[in-house]
Amino acid sequence: GAAELRASPPALRDVVAPPPGAAVCMSPTGRLPDRSRNVPRGDGTFANATIRRCMRPVDAVAWTCTAGNRLIWCTADYRVLRRFTIAEQLAVQTFARNYRVGRRPAVATVGVGQAVPPLFAHKFMACV
């Protein structure tokens, strides 16, 4: 129904389980944070002007996956933990768990990043 079409998207933590220590998700910019530029805040978090627009907490809506680079899991002080797995990318983009993409990570990343997320396509077509 109409209410379903207007429903807020889930937080990243509701879609995939962040790895231990992950506090933020970095957008697929292709560059990594310069941790030497971290500025501690009074609440124990950090600011970093080199990547401030590229990070979202795991309790926020995830970035869209792109064909060029995978999303990245980072700690609260912007230490890179790892890139998202292909399964995590598929989940964030609302693909079914059994959806098959190329075996090589580079091919799969391009495929996921260039695809229209199924939930978006469903909602779009429901409005047409």
MMTF fields as JSON, N, C-alpha, C and O atoms, coordinates in Angstrom:
{
  "mmtfVersion": "1.0.0",
  "mmtfProducer": "UNKNOWN",
  "numBonds": 511,
  "numAtoms": 512,
  "numGroups": 128,
  "numChains": 1,
  "numModels": 1,
  "chainsPerModel": [1],
  "groupsPerChain": [128],
  "chainIdList": ["A"],
  "bondAtomList": [4, 2, 8, 6, 12, 10, 16, 14, 20, 18, 24, 22, 28, 26, 32, 30, 36, 34, 40, 38, 44, 42, 48, 46, 52, 50, 56, 54, 60, 58, 64, 62, 68, 66, 72, 70, 76, 74, 80, 78, 84, 82, 88, 86, 92, 90, 96, 94, 100, 98, 104, 102, 108, 106, 112, 110, 116, 114, 120, 118, 124, 122, 128, 126, 132, 130, 136, 134, 140, 138, 144, 142, 148, 146, 152, 150, 156, 154, 160, 158, 164, 162, 168, 166, 172, 170, 176, 174, 180, 178, 184, 182, 188, 186, 192, 190, 196, 194, 200, 198, 204, 202, 208, 206, 212, 210, 216, 214, 220, 218, 224, 222, 228, 226, 232, 230, 236, 234, 240, 238, 244, 242, 248, 246, 252, 250, 256, 254, 260, 258, 264, 262, 268, 266, 272, 270, 276, 274, 280, 278, 284, 282, 288, 286, 292, 290, 296, 294, 300, 298, 304, 302, 308, 306, 312, 310, 316, 314, 320, 318, 324, 322, 328, 326, 332, 330, 336, 334, 340, 338, 344, 342, 348, 346, 352, 350, 356, 354, 360, 358, 364, 362, 368, 366, 372, 370, 376, 374, 380, 378, 384, 382, 388, 386, 392, 390, 396, 394, 400, 398, 404, 402, 408, 406, 412, 410, 416, 414, 420, 418, 424, 422, 428, 426, 432, 430, 436, 434, 440, 438, 444, 442, 448, 446, 452, 450, 456, 454, 460, 458, 464, 462, 468, 466, 472, 470, 476, 474, 480, 478, 484, 482, 488, 486, 492, 490, 496, 494, 500, 498, 504, 502, 508, 506],
  "bondOrderList": [1, 1, 1, 1, 1, 1, 1, 1, 1, 1, 1, 1, 1, 1, 1, 1, 1, 1, 1, 1, 1, 1, 1, 1, 1, 1, 1, 1, 1, 1, 1, 1, 1, 1, 1, 1, 1, 1, 1, 1, 1, 1, 1, 1, 1, 1, 1, 1, 1, 1, 1, 1, 1, 1, 1, 1, 1, 1, 1, 1, 1, 1, 1, 1, 1, 1, 1, 1, 1, 1, 1, 1, 1, 1, 1, 1, 1, 1, 1, 1, 1, 1, 1, 1, 1, 1, 1, 1, 1, 1, 1, 1, 1, 1, 1, 1, 1, 1, 1, 1, 1, 1, 1, 1, 1, 1, 1, 1, 1, 1, 1, 1, 1, 1, 1, 1, 1, 1, 1, 1, 1, 1, 1, 1, 1, 1, 1],
  "groupList": [{"groupName": "GLY", "atomNameList": ["N", "CA", "C", "O"], "elementList": ["N", "C", "C", "O"], "formalChargeList": [0, 0, 0, 0], "bondAtomList": [1, 0, 2, 1, 3, 2], "bondOrderList": [1, 1, 2], "singleLetterCode": "G", "chemCompType": "PEPTIDE LINKING"}, {"groupName": "ALA", "atomNameList": ["N", "CA", "C", "O"], "elementList": ["N", "C", "C", "O"], "formalChargeList": [0, 0, 0, 0], "bondAtomList": [1, 0, 2, 1, 3, 2], "bondOrderList": [1, 1, 2], "singleLetterCode": "A", "chemCompType": "L-PEPTIDE LINKING"}, {"groupName": "GLU", "atomNameList": ["N", "CA", "C", "O"], "elementList": ["N", "C", "C", "O"], "formalChargeList": [0, 0, 0, 0], "bondAtomList": [1, 0, 2, 1, 3, 2], "bondOrderList": [1, 1, 2], "singleLetterCode": "E", "chemCompType": "L-PEPTIDE LINKING"}, {"groupName": "LEU", "atomNameList": ["N", "CA", "C", "O"], "elementList": ["N", "C", "C", "O"], "formalChargeList": [0, 0, 0, 0], "bondAtomList": [1, 0, 2, 1, 3, 2], "bondOrderList": [1, 1, 2], "singleLetterCode": "L", "chemCompType": "L-PEPTIDE LINKING"}, {"groupName": "ARG", "atomNameList": ["N", "CA", "C", "O"], "elementList": ["N", "C", "C", "O"], "formalChargeList": [0, 0, 0, 0], "bondAtomList": [1, 0, 2, 1, 3, 2], "bondOrderList": [1, 1, 2], "singleLetterCode": "R", "chemCompType": "L-PEPTIDE LINKING"}, {"groupName": "SER", "atomNameList": ["N", "CA", "C", "O"], "elementList": ["N", "C", "C", "O"], "formalChargeList": [0, 0, 0, 0], "bondAtomList": [1, 0, 2, 1, 3, 2], "bondOrderList": [1, 1, 2], "singleLetterCode": "S", "chemCompType": "L-PEPTIDE LINKING"}, {"groupName": "PRO", "atomNameList": ["N", "CA", "C", "O"], "elementList": ["N", "C", "C", "O"], "formalChargeList": [0, 0, 0, 0], "bondAtomList": [1, 0, 2, 1, 3, 2], "bondOrderList": [1, 1, 2], "singleLetterCode": "P", "chemCompType": "L-PEPTIDE LINKING"}, {"groupName": "ASP", "atomNameList": ["N", "CA", "C", "O"], "elementList": ["N", "C", "C", "O"], "formalChargeList": [0, 0, 0, 0], "bondAtomList": [1, 0, 2, 1, 3, 2], "bondOrderList": [1, 1, 2], "singleLetterCode": "D", "chemCompType": "L-PEPTIDE LINKING"}, {"groupName": "VAL", "atomNameList": ["N", "CA", "C", "O"], "elementList": ["N", "C", "C", "O"], "formalChargeList": [0, 0, 0, 0], "bondAtomList": [1, 0, 2, 1, 3, 2], "bondOrderList": [1, 1, 2], "singleLetterCode": "V", "chemCompType": "L-PEPTIDE LINKING"}, {"groupName": "CYS", "atomNameList": ["N", "CA", "C", "O"], "elementList": ["N", "C", "C", "O"], "formalChargeList": [0, 0, 0, 0], "bondAtomList": [1, 0, 2, 1, 3, 2], "bondOrderList": [1, 1, 2], "singleLetterCode": "C", "chemCompType": "L-PEPTIDE LINKING"}, {"groupName": "MET", "atomNameList": ["N", "CA", "C", "O"], "elementList": ["N", "C", "C", "O"], "formalChargeList": [0, 0, 0, 0], "bondAtomList": [1, 0, 2, 1, 3, 2], "bondOrderList": [1, 1, 2], "singleLetterCode": "M", "chemCompType": "L-PEPTIDE LINKING"}, {"groupName": "THR", "atomNameList": ["N", "CA", "C", "O"], "elementList": ["N", "C", "C", "O"], "formalChargeList": [0, 0, 0, 0], "bondAtomList": [1, 0, 2, 1, 3, 2], "bondOrderList": [1, 1, 2], "singleLetterCode": "T", "chemCompType": "L-PEPTIDE LINKING"}, {"groupName": "ASN", "atomNameList": ["N", "CA", "C", "O"], "elementList": ["N", "C", "C", "O"], "formalChargeList": [0, 0, 0, 0], "bondAtomList": [1, 0, 2, 1, 3, 2], "bondOrderList": [1, 1, 2], "singleLetterCode": "N", "chemCompType": "L-PEPTIDE LINKING"}, {"groupName": "PHE", "atomNameList": ["N", "CA", "C", "O"], "elementList": ["N", "C", "C", "O"], "formalChargeList": [0, 0, 0, 0], "bondAtomList": [1, 0, 2, 1, 3, 2], "bondOrderList": [1, 1, 2], "singleLetterCode": "F", "chemCompType": "L-PEPTIDE LINKING"}, {"groupName": "ILE", "atomNameList": ["N", "CA", "C", "O"], "elementList": ["N", "C", "C", "O"], "formalChargeList": [0, 0, 0, 0], "bondAtomList": [1, 0, 2, 1, 3, 2], "bondOrderList": [1, 1, 2], "singleLetterCode": "I", "chemCompType": "L-PEPTIDE LINKING"}, {"groupName": "TRP", "atomNameList": ["N", "CA", "C", "O"], "elementList": ["N", "C", "C", "O"], "formalChargeList": [0, 0, 0, 0], "bondAtomList": [1, 0, 2, 1, 3, 2], "bondOrderList": [1, 1, 2], "singleLetterCode": "W", "chemCompType": "L-PEPTIDE LINKING"}, {"groupName": "TYR", "atomNameList": ["N", "CA", "C", "O"], "elementList": ["N", "C", "C", "O"], "formalChargeList": [0, 0, 0, 0], "bondAtomList": [1, 0, 2, 1, 3, 2], "bondOrderList": [1, 1, 2], "singleLetterCode": "Y", "chemCompType": "L-PEPTIDE LINKING"}, {"groupName": "GLN", "atomNameList": ["N", "CA", "C", "O"], "elementList": ["N", "C", "C", "O"], "formalChargeList": [0, 0, 0, 0], "bondAtomList": [1, 0, 2, 1, 3, 2], "bondOrderList": [1, 1, 2], "singleLetterCode": "Q", "chemCompType": "L-PEPTIDE LINKING"}, {"groupName": "HIS", "atomNameList": ["N", "CA", "C", "O"], "elementList": ["N", "C", "C", "O"], "formalChargeList": [0, 0, 0, 0], "bondAtomList": [1, 0, 2, 1, 3, 2], "bondOrderList": [1, 1, 2], "singleLetterCode": "H", "chemCompType": "L-PEPTIDE LINKING"}, {"groupName": "LYS", "atomNameList": ["N", "CA", "C", "O"], "elementList": ["N", "C", "C", "O"], "formalChargeList": [0, 0, 0, 0], "bondAtomList": [1, 0, 2, 1, 3, 2], "bondOrderList": [1, 1, 2], "singleLetterCode": "K", "chemCompType": "L-PEPTIDE LINKING"}],
  "groupTypeList": [0, 1, 1, 2, 3, 4, 1, 5, 6, 6, 1, 3, 4, 7, 8, 8, 1, 6, 6, 6, 0, 1, 1, 8, 9, 10, 5, 6, 11, 0, 4, 3, 6, 7, 4, 5, 4, 12, 8, 6, 4, 0, 7, 0, 11, 13, 1, 12, 1, 11, 14, 4, 4, 9, 10, 4, 6, 8, 7, 1, 8, 1, 15, 11, 9, 11, 1, 0, 12, 4, 3, 14, 15, 9, 11, 1, 7, 16, 4, 8, 3, 4, 4, 13, 11, 14, 1, 2, 17, 3, 1, 8, 17, 11, 13, 1, 4, 12, 16, 4, 8, 0, 4, 4, 6, 1, 8, 1, 11, 8, 0, 8, 0, 17, 1, 8, 6, 6, 3, 13, 1, 18, 19, 13, 10, 1, 9, 8],
  "groupIdList": [1, 2, 3, 4, 5, 6, 7, 8, 9, 10, 11, 12, 13, 14, 15, 16, 17, 18, 19, 20, 21, 22, 23, 24, 25, 26, 27, 28, 29, 30, 31, 32, 33, 34, 35, 36, 37, 38, 39, 40, 41, 42, 43, 44, 45, 46, 47, 48, 49, 50, 51, 52, 53, 54, 55, 56, 57, 58, 59, 60, 61, 62, 63, 64, 65, 66, 67, 68, 69, 70, 71, 72, 73, 74, 75, 76, 77, 78, 79, 80, 81, 82, 83, 84, 85, 86, 87, 88, 89, 90, 91, 92, 93, 94, 95, 96, 97, 98, 99, 100, 101, 102, 103, 104, 105, 106, 107, 108, 109, 110, 111, 112, 113, 114, 115, 116, 117, 118, 119, 120, 121, 122, 123, 124, 125, 126, 127, 128],
  "secStructList": [7, 2, 2, 2, 2, 2, 7, 7, 7, 7, 7, 2, 2, 2, 2, 1, 7, 7, 7, 6, 6, 7, 7, 3, 3, 3, 7, 1, 7, 1, 7, 7, 7, 7, 4, 4, 4, 7, 3, 3, 7, 6, 6, 1, 7, 3, 3, 7, 6, 6, 6, 4, 4, 4, 3, 3, 3, 6, 6, 1, 7, 7, 7, 7, 7, 7, 1, 1, 7, 7, 7, 3, 3, 3, 7, 6, 6, 7, 7, 3, 3, 3, 3, 7, 7, 2, 2, 2, 2, 2, 2, 2, 6, 6, 7, 7, 6, 6, 7, 7, 7, 7, 1, 1, 2, 2, 2, 2, 2, 2, 2, 2, 2, 2, 1, 7, 7, 2, 2, 2, 2, 2, 2, 2, 2, 2, 2, 7],
  "xCoordList": [0.808, 0.0, 0.854, 2.083, 0.165, 0.84, 1.77, 2.843, 1.365, 2.208, 3.525, 4.578, 3.468, 4.684, 5.638, 6.854, 5.095, 5.931, 6.623, 7.695, 6.027, 6.6, 7.405, 7.928, 7.516, 8.233, 9.693, 10.31, 10.238, 11.642, 12.525, 12.173, 13.66, 14.576, 15.197, 15.318, 15.59, 16.203, 17.634, 18.284, 18.089, 19.482, 20.383, 19.942, 21.625, 22.599, 22.66, 22.695, 22.672, 22.747, 21.555, 21.662, 20.426, 19.236, 19.304, 18.537, 20.216, 20.317, 21.468, 21.322, 22.605, 23.785, 24.388, 24.217, 25.076, 25.731, 27.117, 27.969, 27.35, 28.689, 29.732, 29.431, 30.94, 31.988, 32.334, 32.069, 32.912, 33.284, 34.142, 35.125, 33.754, 34.5, 34.05, 34.467, 33.21, 32.767, 31.777, 30.821, 32.017, 31.138, 30.592, 29.523, 31.33, 30.916, 31.13, 31.875, 30.455, 30.563, 31.065, 30.54, 32.063, 32.618, 32.039, 31.894, 31.712, 31.19, 32.267, 33.454, 31.85, 32.816, 33.538, 33.345, 34.365, 35.05, 36.331, 36.796, 36.905, 38.162, 39.375, 40.486, 39.201, 40.329, 40.06, 38.908, 41.118, 40.991, 41.226, 41.878, 40.697, 40.892, 42.346, 43.1, 42.731, 44.058, 43.912, 43.543, 44.204, 43.986, 44.88, 44.599, 45.946, 46.797, 46.068, 46.513, 44.96, 44.161, 42.986, 42.142, 42.903, 41.837, 41.928, 43.013, 40.761, 40.679, 39.705, 38.522, 40.189, 39.294, 38.263, 38.565, 37.053, 35.977, 35.83, 36.33, 35.153, 34.962, 34.174, 34.322, 33.331, 32.488, 33.15, 32.506, 34.43, 35.137, 35.111, 35.764, 34.375, 34.362, 35.444, 36.132, 35.584, 36.61, 36.005, 34.993, 36.636, 36.335, 37.553, 38.679, 37.311, 38.41, 37.973, 37.132, 38.544, 38.137, 38.426, 37.823, 39.329, 39.669, 38.549, 38.486, 37.662, 36.631, 35.274, 34.428, 35.041, 33.837, 32.538, 31.552, 32.519, 31.289, 31.16, 30.183, 32.142, 32.174, 31.764, 31.722, 31.463, 31.181, 29.744, 29.163, 29.194, 27.886, 27.959, 28.614, 27.277, 27.258, 26.484, 25.649, 26.761, 26.08, 24.596, 23.837, 24.175, 22.767, 22.031, 20.872, 22.688, 22.085, 21.843, 22.278, 21.156, 20.929, 22.27, 23.064, 22.515, 23.79, 23.904, 22.912, 25.137, 25.399, 24.944, 24.777, 24.747, 24.466, 25.78, 26.812, 25.733, 26.92, 27.132, 26.171, 28.375, 28.684, 29.527, 30.065, 29.627, 30.37, 31.872, 32.594, 32.367, 33.799, 34.461, 35.565, 33.815, 34.438, 33.379, 32.22, 33.797, 32.89, 32.86, 33.806, 31.768, 31.688, 32.727, 33.188, 33.099, 34.171, 33.699, 33.072, 33.997, 33.736, 34.926, 36.075, 34.647, 35.698, 35.344, 34.179, 36.373, 36.172, 35.789, 35.802, 35.45, 35.059, 36.202, 35.953, 37.449, 38.584, 39.09, 40.224, 38.233, 38.46, 39.538, 40.114, 39.82, 40.713, 39.898, 38.806, 40.416, 39.714, 39.774, 40.853, 38.612, 38.547, 38.604, 39.439, 37.715, 37.693, 36.644, 35.802, 36.714, 35.68, 34.464, 34.585, 33.315, 32.111, 32.305, 32.938, 31.76, 31.754, 30.708, 29.869, 30.768, 29.756, 28.378, 27.401, 28.282, 26.994, 26.443, 25.239, 27.317, 26.873, 26.389, 25.385, 27.105, 26.671, 25.297, 24.429, 25.115, 23.827, 22.705, 21.623, 22.955, 21.941, 21.605, 20.433, 22.616, 22.391, 21.58, 20.749, 21.806, 21.091, 19.751, 19.101, 19.339, 18.038, 17.9, 16.78, 19.005, 18.933, 18.644, 18.972, 18.038, 17.768, 19.087, 20.077, 19.095, 20.321, 20.873, 22.088, 20.017, 20.47, 20.756, 20.986, 20.747, 21.043, 22.496, 23.388, 22.73, 24.076, 24.703, 24.083, 25.942, 26.73, 28.035, 28.27, 28.876, 30.147, 30.978, 30.843, 31.829, 32.667, 33.795, 34.162, 34.341, 35.44, 34.873, 33.901, 35.46, 34.937, 34.802, 33.832, 35.746, 35.666, 34.453, 33.765, 34.191, 33.044, 31.743, 30.8, 31.693, 30.492, 30.222, 29.071, 31.268, 31.097, 30.513, 29.618, 30.999, 30.462, 29.011, 28.169, 28.713, 27.338, 26.357, 25.273, 26.723, 25.849, 25.732, 24.642, 26.85, 26.857, 26.129, 25.644, 26.034, 25.341, 23.874, 23.118, 23.471, 22.089, 21.15, 21.566, 19.904, 18.869, 18.474, 18.123, 18.526, 18.143, 16.699, 15.808, 16.463, 15.12, 14.023, 12.932, 14.278, 13.249, 12.91, 11.744, 13.926, 13.674, 12.837, 11.874, 13.189, 12.44, 10.989, 10.063, 10.799, 9.44, 8.628, 7.497, 9.203, 8.486, 8.227, 7.153, 9.211, 9.045, 7.905, 7.032, 7.91, 6.883, 5.508, 4.501, 5.441, 4.152, 3.528, 2.314, 4.341, 3.841, 3.486, 2.859, 3.877, 3.656, 2.268, 1.898],
  "yCoordList": [-1.182, 0.0, 1.249, 1.192, 2.383, 3.678, 3.867, 4.454, 3.373, 3.512, 2.759, 3.232, 1.6, 0.825, 1.585, 1.508, 2.321, 3.076, 4.244, 4.671, 4.762, 5.898, 5.475, 6.333, 4.198, 3.717, 4.153, 4.158, 4.517, 4.901, 3.686, 2.564, 3.913, 2.786, 2.332, 3.128, 1.075, 0.564, 1.085, 1.497, 1.051, 1.401, 0.274, -0.866, 0.59, -0.394, -1.594, -2.739, -1.34, -2.402, -3.36, -4.52, -2.883, -3.723, -4.641, -5.598, -4.347, -5.095, -6.094, -7.23, -5.667, -6.532, -6.366, -5.329, -7.371, -7.307, -6.693, -7.274, -5.534, -4.94, -5.846, -6.512, -5.879, -6.682, -6.1, -4.923, -6.888, -6.379, -5.113, -5.072, -4.097, -2.846, -1.823, -0.667, -2.207, -1.254, -0.26, -0.646, 0.999, 2.06, 2.893, 3.493, 2.923, 3.728, 2.952, 1.974, 3.427, 2.876, 3.995, 5.108, 3.708, 4.703, 4.518, 3.397, 5.633, 5.572, 5.05, 5.067, 4.598, 4.032, 5.114, 5.227, 5.904, 7.011, 6.612, 7.308, 5.497, 5.067, 5.568, 5.104, 6.504, 6.962, 6.605, 6.521, 6.398, 6.0, 7.19, 8.157, 7.127, 8.236, 8.426, 7.46, 9.667, 9.991, 10.133, 11.198, 9.056, 9.033, 10.011, 10.343, 10.481, 11.469, 12.808, 13.684, 12.957, 14.187, 14.063, 14.958, 12.974, 12.802, 13.883, 14.228, 14.41, 15.384, 14.802, 14.642, 14.479, 13.896, 14.917, 16.096, 14.434, 15.25, 14.876, 13.837, 15.712, 15.476, 14.223, 13.665, 13.766, 12.595, 11.277, 10.228, 11.322, 10.097, 9.773, 8.82, 10.536, 10.333, 11.197, 11.952, 11.083, 11.829, 12.577, 12.164, 13.672, 14.394, 14.226, 14.074, 14.257, 14.132, 14.819, 14.3, 15.979, 16.783, 16.114, 16.486, 15.14, 14.515, 13.619, 13.349, 13.155, 12.211, 12.464, 11.569, 13.64, 13.87, 13.62, 13.19, 13.873, 13.67, 12.243, 11.902, 11.421, 10.068, 9.003, 7.821, 9.398, 8.425, 8.526, 9.609, 7.381, 7.315, 6.281, 5.25, 6.561, 5.559, 4.314, 4.375, 3.201, 1.956, 1.995, 1.122, 2.996, 3.148, 4.075, 4.418, 4.48, 5.318, 4.471, 3.322, 5.044, 4.37, 4.264, 5.205, 3.133, 2.898, 3.725, 4.187, 3.896, 4.491, 3.526, 2.333, 4.03, 3.184, 2.571, 3.241, 1.312, 0.665, 1.192, 1.43, 1.369, 1.838, 0.795, -0.127, 0.957, -0.007, 0.108, -0.854, 1.246, 1.457, 0.887, 0.348, 0.992, 0.591, 0.065, 0.477, -0.853, -1.372, -0.436, 0.316, -0.486, 0.231, -0.334, -1.462, 0.45, 0.059, 0.163, 1.151, -0.855, -0.829, -0.169, -0.507, 0.789, 1.474, 1.542, 1.436, 1.72, 1.94, 3.402, 4.204, 3.737, 5.114, 6.108, 7.295, 5.631, 6.52, 6.382, 6.746, 5.853, 5.766, 4.788, 4.928, 3.804, 2.716, 1.793, 1.37, 1.485, 0.616, -0.819, -1.343, -1.446, -2.852, -3.745, -4.645, -3.488, -4.26, -3.675, -2.874, -4.088, -3.717, -4.611, -5.706, -4.159, -4.984, -6.227, -6.179, -7.316, -8.522, -8.338, -7.441, -9.182, -9.128, -9.415, -8.773, -10.361, -10.666, -9.45, -9.198, -8.698, -7.483, -6.429, -5.759, -6.285, -5.339, -5.714, -4.858, -6.989, -7.447, -7.158, -6.725, -7.393, -7.147, -5.659, -5.294, -4.807, -3.362, -2.887, -1.989, -3.471, -3.075, -3.803, -3.656, -4.566, -5.271, -6.462, -6.851, -7.044, -8.26, -9.453, -9.428, -10.48, -11.708, -12.384, -12.254, -13.1, -13.777, -14.746, -14.928, -15.358, -16.343, -15.732, -16.472, -14.417, -13.768, -14.043, -13.921, -14.407, -14.792, -13.684, -13.13, -13.382, -12.41, -13.079, -14.227, -12.399, -12.984, -13.482, -12.987, -14.448, -15.037, -14.107, -14.087, -13.35, -12.439, -11.187, -10.62, -10.741, -9.567, -8.318, -7.573, -8.081, -6.888, -6.947, -5.944, -8.111, -8.286, -8.162, -7.512, -8.785, -8.724, -7.3, -6.863, -6.569, -5.188, -4.325, -3.519, -4.48, -3.719, -4.101, -3.232, -5.394, -5.843, -5.3, -4.845, -5.34, -4.825, -3.313, -2.755, -2.658, -1.199, -0.621, 0.508, -1.354, -0.842, -1.248, -0.752, -2.137, -2.623, -1.664, -0.912, -1.704, -0.979, -1.858, -3.022, -1.323, -2.139, -2.638, -1.853, -3.921, -4.48, -3.761, -3.56, -3.373, -2.684, -1.335, -0.941, -0.622, 0.653, 0.421, 1.149, -0.574, -0.865, -1.216, -0.77, -2.012, -2.4, -1.152, -0.986, -0.287, 0.91, 1.851, 2.443, 1.987, 2.851, 2.347, 3.122, 1.065, 0.498, 0.529, 0.586, 0.493, 0.566, 1.953, 2.109, 2.941, 4.314, 4.635, 5.658, 3.777, 4.05, 3.642, 3.796],
  "zCoordList": [0.0, 0.0, 0.0, -0.036, 0.042, 0.001, 1.196, 1.058, 2.369, 3.557, 3.373, 3.8, 2.743, 2.489, 1.584, 1.757, 0.617, -0.304, 0.392, -0.038, 1.455, 2.171, 3.393, 4.104, 3.651, 4.838, 4.788, 3.723, 5.938, 6.032, 5.764, 6.127, 5.134, 4.901, 6.211, 7.142, 6.301, 7.537, 7.7, 6.739, 8.928, 9.22, 8.738, 8.597, 8.489, 8.027, 8.974, 8.522, 10.276, 11.284, 11.189, 11.587, 10.666, 10.531, 9.313, 9.208, 8.4, 7.144, 7.165, 6.714, 7.688, 7.803, 9.196, 9.837, 9.643, 10.958, 10.785, 10.112, 11.38, 11.281, 11.938, 12.929, 11.403, 12.036, 13.41, 13.659, 14.292, 15.614, 15.511, 14.772, 16.258, 16.272, 15.26, 15.336, 14.309, 13.286, 13.887, 14.559, 13.64, 14.125, 12.975, 13.083, 11.879, 10.736, 9.443, 9.379, 8.443, 7.099, 6.209, 6.243, 5.428, 4.522, 3.132, 2.645, 2.506, 1.146, 0.199, 0.524, -0.948, -1.902, -2.699, -3.91, -2.03, -2.69, -3.383, -4.286, -2.97, -3.554, -2.802, -3.062, -1.871, -1.061, 0.393, 0.818, 1.141, 2.533, 3.452, 3.059, 4.685, 5.606, 5.995, 6.105, 6.2, 6.715, 8.227, 8.721, 8.962, 10.407, 11.149, 12.301, 10.52, 11.177, 11.325, 12.066, 10.625, 10.694, 11.655, 11.698, 12.432, 13.425, 14.496, 14.963, 14.878, 15.968, 16.989, 16.687, 18.205, 19.213, 19.697, 19.883, 19.893, 20.457, 21.926, 22.359, 22.683, 24.108, 24.432, 25.519, 23.498, 23.764, 23.382, 23.409, 23.027, 22.673, 21.193, 20.768, 20.391, 18.948, 18.309, 18.996, 17.015, 16.309, 15.136, 14.569, 14.785, 13.556, 12.654, 13.129, 11.364, 10.418, 9.13, 8.396, 8.864, 7.718, 6.377, 5.37, 6.336, 5.059, 4.536, 3.337, 5.423, 4.982, 5.644, 5.641, 6.204, 7.004, 6.24, 6.837, 4.97, 4.201, 3.682, 3.014, 3.991, 3.455, 4.465, 4.126, 5.691, 6.749, 7.241, 7.307, 7.581, 8.225, 9.336, 9.189, 10.464, 11.539, 11.115, 10.213, 11.757, 11.402, 11.759, 11.338, 12.531, 12.863, 11.898, 12.132, 10.824, 9.789, 8.538, 8.461, 7.577, 6.3, 5.572, 5.584, 4.949, 4.266, 3.001, 2.438, 2.577, 1.276, 0.188, 0.441, -0.993, -2.147, -2.618, -2.649, -2.979, -3.545, -4.958, -5.69, -5.331, -6.676, -7.402, -6.79, -8.693, -9.5, -9.3, -9.566, -8.842, -8.747, -7.509, -7.596, -6.362, -5.1, -4.145, -4.189, -3.283, -2.259, -1.059, -0.823, -0.303, 0.956, 1.91, 1.735, 2.925, 3.837, 5.278, 5.661, 6.077, 7.513, 8.193, 7.909, 9.106, 9.847, 11.33, 11.715, 12.145, 13.577, 13.796, 12.862, 15.032, 15.358, 15.121, 14.91, 15.155, 14.887, 13.445, 13.133, 12.585, 11.137, 10.719, 9.64, 11.548, 11.13, 10.245, 10.621, 9.09, 8.144, 8.658, 8.934, 8.783, 9.181, 7.95, 7.858, 7.015, 5.768, 4.834, 5.239, 3.594, 2.624, 2.836, 3.386, 2.409, 2.482, 1.624, 0.57, 2.084, 1.257, 0.163, 0.236, -0.833, -1.891, -1.296, -1.68, -0.372, 0.269, 1.013, 0.986, 1.675, 2.378, 1.388, 1.628, 0.279, -0.747, -1.296, -1.47, -1.562, -2.075, -1.077, -1.472, 0.209, 1.237, 1.324, 1.414, 1.299, 1.369, 0.181, 0.317, -0.971, -2.18, -2.346, -3.381, -1.365, -1.274, -2.215, -2.547, -2.649, -3.453, -2.546, -1.36, -3.095, -2.356, -1.993, -2.713, -0.88, -0.424, -1.463, -1.55, -2.238, -3.212, -4.586, -5.542, -4.706, -5.98, -6.351, -5.511, -7.588, -8.017, -8.85, -9.759, -8.515, -9.274, -9.663, -9.287, -10.396, -10.813, -9.647, -8.528, -9.897, -8.843, -8.413, -7.238, -9.334, -8.995, -8.333, -8.833, -7.213, -6.507, -7.375, -7.232, -8.259, -9.105, -10.03, -10.217, -10.606, -11.492, -10.704, -11.155, -9.53, -8.701, -8.23, -8.219, -7.839, -7.388, -8.494, -8.241, -9.7, -10.828, -11.072, -11.298, -11.028, -11.258, -10.238, -10.602, -8.971, -7.915, -8.033, -7.905, -8.276, -8.34, -9.526, -9.451, -10.621, -11.796, -11.842, -12.678, -10.956, -10.958, -10.231, -9.35, -10.609, -9.876, -8.693, -8.886, -7.471, -6.315, -6.463, -6.788, -6.231, -6.413, -5.633, -6.167, -4.395, -3.613, -4.228, -4.259, -4.72, -5.399, -6.654, -6.894, -7.452, -8.681, -8.343, -9.021, -7.297, -6.871, -6.493, -6.949, -5.669, -5.236, -6.397, -6.498, -7.273, -8.437, -9.316, -9.707, -9.625, -10.5, -9.853, -10.56, -8.519, -7.835, -8.004, -7.87, -8.292, -8.464, -9.907, -10.18, -10.824, -12.25, -12.66, -13.824]
}
